[in-house]
Amino acid sequence: MTERKFQDPPNVAVITTKKVMNGEDWVAFVSHDAEDGGWQFHNNEPGPLDESDAKVVSLQNMVRLDPSIVELADLPLGWHAQRDARNSPWNKG
């Protein structure tokens, strides 16, 4: 499976939003947290994630939902990536 390109196991817990998981929105911003190595997959809504909209899922579920995420498997700790549209290229920084 493509999620094996990540150093993390496929079943590692990641944070996303309910809107992304139910198909109402798409992943526009990804962070690889420096503090704990955690992954977060957000839509393009401004501001911090509202806790009531947060959803914990497995990395493999995120990759199945959006295979382009595999392009970010080498994203260093403390970095993020974003894109302007669902089919736009990822910009890392």
C-alpha positions in Angstrom: 0.0 0.0 0.0 1.2 3.5 -0.7 1.0 4.6 2.9 4.0 2.5 3.5 6.1 5.3 2.1 5.6 7.0 5.4 8.0 6.1 8.3 4.9 5.9 10.5 2.8 2.7 10.5 -0.4 2.7 8.5 -2.5 2.6 11.6 -0.9 5.6 13.3 -3.5 8.1 14.5 -3.7 11.4 12.7 -6.0 14.4 13.1 -8.3 15.7 10.4 -11.7 17.3 10.2 -15.2 15.8 10.0 -15.8 17.8 6.8 -12.7 16.2 5.1 -13.7 12.7 6.2 -17.3 12.9 5.1 -16.4 14.4 1.7 -17.7 18.0 2.3 -14.2 19.4 1.9 -10.7 18.4 0.8 -7.2 18.4 2.4 -5.6 21.8 1.8 -3.1 22.0 4.7 -0.9 19.2 6.2 1.4 19.6 9.2 4.0 17.2 10.6 4.3 18.4 14.2 7.8 19.0 15.6 6.7 18.4 19.2 5.3 14.9 18.8 5.8 13.8 15.2 2.0 13.8 14.7 0.3 14.5 11.4 -2.6 16.9 10.9 -4.7 17.1 7.7 -6.9 20.2 7.5 -9.2 21.9 5.0 -8.7 25.5 3.9 -10.9 27.1 6.5 -9.1 30.0 8.3 -8.3 29.9 11.9 -7.6 27.1 14.4 -9.5 23.8 14.2 -12.6 23.8 16.4 -12.3 20.8 18.7 -15.9 19.7 17.9 -14.9 19.4 14.2 -11.8 17.3 14.9 -11.6 13.7 13.9 -8.9 11.1 14.7 -8.4 8.5 12.0 -5.6 6.3 10.8 -2.9 7.4 8.3 -4.0 4.7 5.9 -7.5 6.1 5.8 -6.2 9.5 4.9 -4.1 8.1 2.1 -7.0 6.1 0.8 -9.2 9.3 0.9 -6.5 11.4 -0.8 -3.6 9.5 -2.5 -1.7 12.7 -3.2 -0.8 12.8 0.5 1.8 10.2 -0.2 3.8 13.0 -1.9 4.3 14.4 1.7 5.7 11.2 3.2 9.1 12.8 3.5 7.8 16.1 5.0 10.3 16.9 7.8 9.2 17.4 11.4 8.0 21.0 12.0 7.1 21.5 8.3 3.8 21.9 6.7 2.4 21.7 3.1 -0.5 23.5 1.5 -2.2 23.8 -1.8 -4.8 26.1 -3.3 -7.1 23.6 -4.9 -7.8 19.8 -4.6 -5.7 19.1 -7.7 -3.0 21.7 -7.2 0.6 20.7 -6.4 1.7 20.7 -2.7 3.9 23.6 -1.6 6.2 22.5 1.3 7.7 24.9 3.8 
